[in-house]
Amino acid sequence: MPLFSPLSVPRTPIATHNPINFDSARGGLGFYTPNHKYFGWQVIPHDNKWSDGTPSFMAPMSHYHLLQEEKFHVQSGSGYWFMQGKKIKLSAGDDITIPRFVAHRFESIPNDKEEPLVILYRYDSQRWEMEERFFRNVLPYMYDCRRAKVEPSVLQLCIFLADCWMPGEFLPMIPGGDYIRCAINTLFMWAFAFIGVVFFGYKRSYVEYYDPQVSKRRIEEESRKGK
């Protein structure tokens, strides 16, 4: 990925959407109300690719969580979770907990049924607005870059990640344990986020992707409906 990509990439207005679907719902994400057991869900294409055969960004890069541990529940499909040198297969009904400061990622497992991996997830310390702002920005931004045929900017991604206190494992070959690698990747993230904001004008959020007032109204409406 390049450091910089155009700020003028057309942004699809999805602030009112829940769920948010990509590639005719081949992949997507959605959000529950704050009183729900889970924060939200994601759909990862069964072969980790879009319909045109290009790689899907729904399977994330390896990353850390600084503020919370993360819990996953596999609703359907199957996938691999990678952390601490282990490759863990999970299928429908399985759960896994990811501790703080541990690099991890996951991906779908191709299967004959062409069934996507659908996961539910939550955090032990929920910061609802921060998390919804992150997911509403980062995945639509990457999809819009794909549509515009430009590579996402590392600077912009670092800004999104820093806003959620979630450093990516940009430097995976650093020697040492999880804490050392987490600390160095965190410094990398904050440095690049600073450069992106100050020198290139990238933002942590875009109104086309996330509007807090729209989100508040949606949550109130869904809560009244008992969702």
For each residue, the residues with C-beta under 8 A, 3 or more apart:
1: 151 152 153 154 157
2: 5 151 153 154
3: 153 154 155 192
4: 153 155 200
5: 2 9 145 150 151 152 153 156
6: 9 148 150
7: 200 201 202
8:
9: 5 6 141 144 145 148 150
10: 144 147 148
11: 140 141 144 206 208 209
12: 140 143 144 147 208
13: 16 208
14: 17 20 136 140 208 209
15: 136 207 208 209 210 211 214 215
16: 13 214 218
17: 14 20 21
18: 30 31 218
19: 28 29 30 31 41
20: 14 17 28 29 30 136 139 140
21: 17 24 25 27 28
22: 25 26 27 28 50 58 139 143
23: 26 27 45 50 51
24: 21 51
25: 21 22 28 43
26: 22 23 43 45 50 51 56 116
27: 21 22 23 42 43 44 45 50 56 58 116
28: 19 20 21 22 25 42 43
29: 19 20 40 41 42 43 135 139
30: 18 19 20 40 41
31: 18 19 39 40 132 135
32: 36 37 38 39 40 41 227
33: 36 219 222 223 227
34: 126 128 219
35: 223
36: 32 33 39
37: 32 122
38: 32 41 73 120 121 122
39: 31 32 36 121 122 123 126 128 131
40: 29 30 31 32 120 121 131 132 135
41: 19 29 30 32 38 75 118 119 120 121
42: 27 28 29 58 118 119 121
43: 25 26 27 28 29 58 116 117 118
44: 27 48 56 58 59 77 79 106 107 108 116 117 118 119
45: 23 26 27 48 49 50 56 58 108 116
46: 77 108 109 110 111 113 114 115 116 117
47: 108 110 114
48: 44 45 55 56 58 59 107 108 110
49: 45 53 54 55 56
50: 22 23 26 27 45 53 54 55 56 146
51: 23 24 26
52:
53: 49 50
54: 49 50 146
55: 48 49 50
56: 26 27 44 45 48 49 50 59
57: 60 139 142 143 146
58: 22 27 42 43 44 45 48 139
59: 44 48 56 105 106 107 108
60: 57 63 105 106
61: 105 168 169
62: 82 103 104 105 168 169 172
63: 60 103 104 105 161 166 167 168 169
64: 100 101 102 103 104 166 167 168 169 182 185 186
65: 68 69 70 98 100 101 123 165 166
66: 100 101 165 166 167 182 186
67: 100 123 125 127 165
68: 65 100 123 124 125 126 127
69: 65 97 98 99 100 123 124
70: 65 97 98 121 122 123 124
71: 95 96 97 98 121 122 123 124
72: 81 90 95 96 97 98 106 119 120 121
73: 38 94 95 119 120 121
74: 77 78 79 90 91 92 93 94 95 117 118 119
75: 41 92 118 119 120
76: 92 115 116 117 118
77: 44 46 74 91 92 108 109 111 115 116 117 118
78: 74 89 90 91 92 108 109 111 117
79: 44 74 89 90 106 107 108 109 117 119
80: 87 88 89 90 106 107 109
81: 72 87 88 90 96 98 104 105 106
82: 62 86 87 88 104 105 106 107
83: 86 88 98 102 103 104 105
84: 102 103 178
85:
86: 82 83
87: 80 81 82
88: 80 81 82 83 96
89: 78 79 80 109
90: 72 74 78 79 80 81 94 95 96
91: 74 77 78 94
92: 74 75 76 77 78
93: 74
94: 73 74 90 91
95: 71 72 73 74 90
96: 71 72 81 88 90
97: 69 70 71 72
98: 65 69 70 71 72 81 83 102 104
99: 69 102
100: 64 65 66 67 68 69
101: 64 65 66 178 179 182
102: 64 83 84 98 99 178 182
103: 62 63 64 83 84 169 172 178 181 182 185
104: 62 63 64 81 82 83 98
105: 59 60 61 62 63 81 82 83
106: 44 59 60 72 79 80 81 82 117 119
107: 44 48 59 79 80 82 117
108: 44 45 46 47 48 59 77 78 79 116 117
109: 46 77 78 79 80 89 117
110: 46 47 48
111: 46 77 78 114 115
112:
113: 46
114: 46 47 111
115: 46 76 77 111
116: 26 27 43 44 45 46 76 77 108
117: 43 44 46 74 76 77 78 79 106 107 108 109
118: 41 42 43 44 74 75 76 77
119: 41 42 44 72 73 74 75 79 106
120: 38 40 41 72 73 75
121: 38 39 40 41 42 70 71 72 73
122: 37 38 39 70 71 126
123: 39 65 67 68 69 70 71 126 127 131
124: 68 69 70 71
125: 67 68
126: 34 39 68 122 123 131
127: 67 68 123 130 131
128: 34 39 131 132
129: 132 133 212 215
130: 127 133 134 163 164
131: 39 40 123 126 127 128 134 135 164
132: 31 40 128 129 135 136 210 215
133: 129 130 136 137 163 164 204 205 210 212
134: 130 131 137 138 160 161 163 164 166
135: 29 31 40 131 132 138 139
136: 14 15 20 132 133 139 140 205 209 210
137: 133 134 140 141 160 204 205 206 209 210
138: 134 135 141 142 157 160 161
139: 20 22 29 57 58 135 136 142 143
140: 11 12 14 20 136 137 143 144 208 209
141: 9 11 137 138 144 145 152 156 160 206 209
142: 57 138 139 145 146 152
143: 12 22 57 139 140 146 147
144: 9 10 11 12 140 141 147 148
145: 5 9 141 142 148 150 151 152
146: 50 54 57 142 143 149
147: 10 12 143 144
148: 6 9 10 144 145
149: 146
150: 5 6 9 145
151: 1 2 5 145
152: 1 5 141 142 145 156 157
153: 1 2 3 4 5 156 157 196 200 202
154: 1 2 3 157 158 170 192
155: 3 4 158 159 192 193 195 196 200 202
156: 5 141 152 153 159 160 196 202
157: 1 138 152 153 154 160 161 168
158: 154 155 161 162 168 188 189 190 192 193 196
159: 155 156 162 163 193 196 197 202 203 204
160: 134 137 138 141 156 157 163 164 204
161: 63 134 138 157 158 164 166 167 168 189 193
162: 158 159 165 167 189 190 193 204
163: 130 133 134 159 160 193 204 205
164: 130 131 133 134 160 161
165: 65 66 67 162
166: 63 64 65 66 134 161
167: 63 64 66 161 162 170 182 185 186 188 189
168: 61 62 63 64 157 158 161 185 189
169: 61 62 63 64 103 172 181 185
170: 154 167 185 188 189
171: 174 181 184 185 188
172: 62 103 169 181
173:
174: 171 180 181 184 185
175: 180
176: 179 180 181
177: 180 181
178: 84 101 102 103 181 182
179: 101 176 182 183
180: 174 175 176 177 183 184
181: 103 169 171 172 174 176 177 178 184 185
182: 64 66 101 102 103 167 178 179 185 186
183: 179 180 186 187
184: 171 174 180 181 187 188
185: 64 103 167 168 169 170 171 174 181 182 188 189
186: 64 66 167 182 183 189 190
187: 183 184 190 191
188: 158 167 170 171 184 185 191 192
189: 158 161 162 167 168 170 185 186 192 193
190: 158 162 186 187 193 194
191: 187 188 194 195
192: 3 154 155 158 188 189 195 196
193: 155 158 159 161 162 163 189 190 196 197
194: 190 191 197 198
195: 155 191 192 198 199 200
196: 153 155 156 158 159 192 193 199 200 202
197: 159 193 194 200 201 202 203 204
198: 194 195
199: 195 196
200: 4 7 153 155 195 196 197
201: 7 197
202: 7 153 155 156 159 196 197
203: 159 197 206
204: 133 137 159 160 162 163 197
205: 133 136 137 163 209 210
206: 11 137 141 203 209 210
207: 15 210 211
208: 11 12 13 14 15 140
209: 11 14 15 136 137 140 141 205 206
210: 15 132 133 136 137 205 206 207 215
211: 15 207 214 215
212: 129 133 215 216
213: 216 217
214: 15 16 211 217 218
215: 15 129 132 210 211 212 218 219
216: 212 213 219 220
217: 213 214 220 221
218: 16 18 214 215 221 222
219: 33 34 215 216 222 223
220: 216 217 223 224
221: 217 218 224 225
222: 33 218 219 225 227
223: 33 35 219 220 226 227
224: 220 221
225: 221 222
226: 223
227: 32 33 222 223
